[in-house]
Amino acid sequence: MKITDHIKKANGETLFSFEIVPPVKGKSIQELYNNIDPLMEFKPPFIDVTTSREEYVYKEKDGLLDKKLTRTRPGTLGICASLKHKYDVDTVPHVLCGGFTKEETEYLLVDCQYLEIENVMALRGDARKEEKYFTPTKGGHQYATELVKQIQDINEGNYLHDTIESNELSSFCIGVAGYPEKHMEAPSLQSDLKRLKQKVDLGADYVVTQMFFDNQKFFDFVKAARDMGINVPIIPGIKPIAVKRHLQLLPQVFRVDLPQDLIDAVEACENNKEVRQVGVEWAIQQSKELREAGVPVLHYYSMGKSDNIKAIAKELF
């Protein structure tokens, strides 16, 4: 079922969903199952599965370092199919611009259709670790708007090198990212919202936001989006703080602000076990307020661990 249909079927009730990261290649999928199993009691209608772009690794060869591109966490589509089969749940593979050509994207979407995966999350993706700025892959897309257009084109039977008339065309429900505190590369929140509006106009069906820790920033973002004519569902993305290092890491990597009350509470902790509990309690309060405001879904960034997400969900679902 499409994400938008799950939301309609819920008839105003807030749904629970979460995002997982594929294991490093060579690892078993069982650890992933072990972390997902405790969350299934809360009946998530869908699970997002991230896609990691390629990165350079250095291998010693004949006394020299040989530079190679590799993907350390492949298997997004395989994991989606596995979860769909094991848990009878809809899965949402992340489709990236970075690291993929247009042809590779088309092949991925064809495979999604074969597997009856109806939802995809269209993202530009991050720059590689050694890059300061995002550089598009040769033969790939530079912007998520272009990716959304390609997906919508395929929905209409317009492939890269063919136009196909069929009664069995794909009908992907397309999710895109929104940034309550603006994308780090956007010159202003207004310009970022204009880019989001472009994605919706090109066919995006719903928005999932980047993490935030101040609900007012989400509420202001939704109002500004609605004022601009963005009328698709907007789903808040929530990440509970788990370690003290997050005080520096999250603002640095994601360009988000943390409320001073949260900072003070984390700094007062003697160890990361206490920090994890602070993160859970903060996310519970965030979630309760967001649910009372009528958000369609509460979407949690689990990062492969489920104990804190389960503690939050137990208080809400």
Buried (B, 14 or more C-beta within 10 A) or exposed (E): EBBBBBBEEEEEEBBBBBBBBBBEEEEEBEEBBEBBEBBBEBEBBBBBBBBBBBBEEEEEEEEEEEEEEEBEBBBBBBBBBBBBEEBEBBBBBBBBBBBBBBEEBBEBBEBBBEBEBBBBBBBBBBBBEEEEEBEBBEEBBBBBBBBBBBBBBBBEBBBEEEEEEEEEBBEBBBBBBBBBBBBEEBEEBEEBBEBBBBBBEBBBBBBBBBBBBBBEBBBBBBEBBEEBEBEBBBBBBBBBBBBBEBBEEBEEEBBBBBBEEBBEBBEEBEEBEBBBBBBBBBBBEBBBBBBEEEBBBBBBBBBBBBEBBBBBBEEBB
